[in-house]
Amino acid sequence: MAERAVAPIVGVTMMVLITVVLAALVGGMVFGVELDDPPEASIAADATYNGTSGQTYVELTHLAGDTLDVGALTIRLSVDGERLEHQPPVPFFSATGFESGPTGPFNSGASETTWEGGERAGLTIAGSNDPVPQSGAEVTIRLFAEGYSVGTVQTTVR
């Protein structure tokens, strides 16, 4: 009984694969497909605990980089490695787990819809959120813009 060779099958498969890859590359060049660069920014953070009210104010400073569309931002906060139960929607005026009236472009009533280098934005974590960041705790802030990670900033609460 004669055995058939596998070489023709492998050869045809490779030719089809190469054709598909070349078609994709040529199609991308012909139709001018451009990939947007993800936004980049350098952000600094500071956090202060108010023992009387049980609240922590977190202020972020946009030091340099791309202007960020606040409506396309997502912020994720954690305290000593544990995510806050309630995360801030930005922009907002009132949100569960946060005191009303964030500052700068995080405030939905602000005239700015973008966050540029040199600008500050802040929010106050309410004592009803969990865990409550207190003096000495490490707060980690992860920023995403348009689905891309802009960066992670950490600060120790004063």
C-alpha positions as CSV (number, residue, x, y, z in Angstrom):
1,M,0.0,0.0,0.0
2,A,1.4,3.4,-1.0
3,E,1.6,6.3,1.4
4,R,0.9,9.8,0.3
5,A,3.3,12.7,0.9
6,V,2.4,15.6,3.1
7,A,4.5,18.2,1.3
8,P,1.9,19.3,-1.2
9,I,-0.6,20.1,1.6
10,V,2.0,22.1,3.5
11,G,3.1,23.9,0.4
12,V,-0.5,25.0,-0.5
13,T,-1.2,26.1,3.0
14,M,1.9,28.2,3.1
15,M,1.1,29.9,-0.2
16,V,-2.4,30.7,1.0
17,L,-1.0,32.2,4.2
18,I,1.5,34.3,2.4
19,T,-1.2,35.5,0.0
20,V,-3.5,36.6,2.9
21,V,-0.7,38.4,4.7
22,L,0.4,40.3,1.5
23,A,-3.2,41.2,0.7
24,A,-3.6,42.7,4.2
25,L,-0.4,44.7,3.9
26,V,-1.2,46.0,0.4
27,G,-4.8,46.8,1.4
28,G,-3.6,48.7,4.5
29,M,-1.3,50.8,2.3
30,V,-3.8,51.4,-0.5
31,F,-6.7,52.4,1.8
32,G,-4.5,54.5,4.1
33,V,-5.2,52.7,7.3
34,E,-3.6,54.8,10.1
35,L,-3.2,53.7,13.7
36,D,-3.7,56.5,16.3
37,D,-0.9,56.9,18.8
38,P,-2.2,56.4,22.3
39,P,-2.3,59.5,24.4
40,E,0.6,60.1,26.7
41,A,0.8,62.3,29.8
42,S,2.9,62.7,32.9
43,I,0.7,63.0,36.0
44,A,1.6,63.7,39.7
45,A,-0.7,62.9,42.7
46,D,-1.1,64.2,46.2
47,A,-3.6,63.0,48.8
48,T,-4.6,64.6,52.2
49,Y,-6.8,62.9,54.8
50,N,-9.2,65.0,56.9
51,G,-9.7,63.2,60.2
52,T,-12.6,65.4,61.2
53,S,-14.7,64.6,58.2
54,G,-13.2,61.2,57.4
55,Q,-12.6,62.2,53.8
56,T,-9.5,62.1,51.7
57,Y,-8.9,64.7,49.0
58,V,-6.9,63.4,46.0
59,E,-5.4,66.0,43.6
60,L,-3.9,65.1,40.3
61,T,-1.6,67.5,38.3
62,H,-1.2,67.1,34.6
63,L,2.5,67.9,34.3
64,A,3.2,67.4,30.6
65,G,2.1,65.5,27.5
66,D,-1.0,65.2,25.4
67,T,-4.2,67.2,26.2
68,L,-6.6,64.6,27.5
69,D,-10.4,64.5,26.7
70,V,-12.0,64.3,30.2
71,G,-15.0,62.6,28.8
72,A,-12.8,59.8,27.5
73,L,-11.0,59.3,30.8
74,T,-11.4,56.4,33.2
75,I,-9.9,56.6,36.7
76,R,-9.4,53.6,39.0
77,L,-8.4,54.1,42.6
78,S,-7.0,51.6,45.1
79,V,-5.9,52.0,48.7
80,D,-3.0,49.8,49.8
81,G,-3.6,47.5,46.9
82,E,-7.4,47.2,47.4
83,R,-9.7,48.7,44.9
84,L,-12.2,51.3,46.1
85,E,-15.7,49.9,46.3
86,H,-17.0,52.9,44.3
87,Q,-14.9,54.4,41.4
88,P,-15.3,57.9,40.2
89,P,-17.0,58.6,36.8
90,V,-15.3,61.5,35.2
91,P,-16.4,64.1,34.7
92,F,-19.0,64.2,37.5
93,F,-20.6,66.5,40.0
94,S,-22.1,64.0,42.4
95,A,-21.3,60.3,42.6
96,T,-21.6,57.5,45.1
97,G,-18.5,57.2,47.4
98,F,-17.4,60.8,46.6
99,E,-18.2,64.2,47.9
100,S,-20.0,66.5,45.5
101,G,-18.1,69.1,43.5
102,P,-14.7,67.7,42.2
103,T,-12.3,70.4,41.1
104,G,-10.9,71.4,37.8
105,P,-11.9,69.4,34.6
106,F,-13.2,66.5,36.7
107,N,-16.2,68.6,37.6
108,S,-19.0,68.1,35.0
109,G,-20.1,71.7,35.5
110,A,-16.6,73.1,34.6
111,S,-16.2,74.9,31.3
112,E,-13.2,72.7,30.4
113,T,-13.7,69.4,28.7
114,T,-10.0,68.8,28.3
115,W,-7.2,68.4,30.8
116,E,-3.9,70.1,29.7
117,G,-0.4,70.3,31.1
118,G,-0.2,72.5,34.2
119,E,-3.8,71.9,35.2
120,R,-5.0,70.3,38.4
121,A,-8.0,68.2,39.0
122,G,-9.2,66.8,42.3
123,L,-11.8,64.7,44.0
124,T,-12.8,63.9,47.5
125,I,-13.2,60.3,48.6
126,A,-16.1,60.1,51.0
127,G,-15.9,58.3,54.3
128,S,-18.7,56.0,53.0
129,N,-16.4,54.5,50.4
130,D,-14.4,51.4,51.2
131,P,-11.6,51.2,52.1
132,V,-11.2,54.7,53.4
133,P,-7.7,56.0,52.7
134,Q,-6.3,57.5,55.9
135,S,-2.9,59.0,56.8
136,G,0.0,56.7,55.8
137,A,-2.1,54.7,53.3
138,E,-0.8,54.4,49.7
139,V,-3.3,55.5,47.1
140,T,-2.7,54.2,43.5
141,I,-4.4,56.0,40.7
142,R,-4.6,54.3,37.3
143,L,-5.6,56.6,34.4
144,F,-7.0,55.4,31.0
145,A,-7.8,57.7,28.1
146,E,-9.7,56.5,25.0
147,G,-9.1,52.9,26.2
148,Y,-5.4,53.3,26.5
149,S,-3.4,53.3,29.7
150,V,-2.0,56.7,30.3
151,G,-0.2,55.7,33.5
152,T,-0.2,54.8,37.1
153,V,0.5,57.2,39.9
154,Q,1.0,56.5,43.6
155,T,1.0,58.8,46.6
156,T,1.0,58.4,50.3
157,V,-1.8,60.0,52.1
158,R,-0.7,62.9,54.4
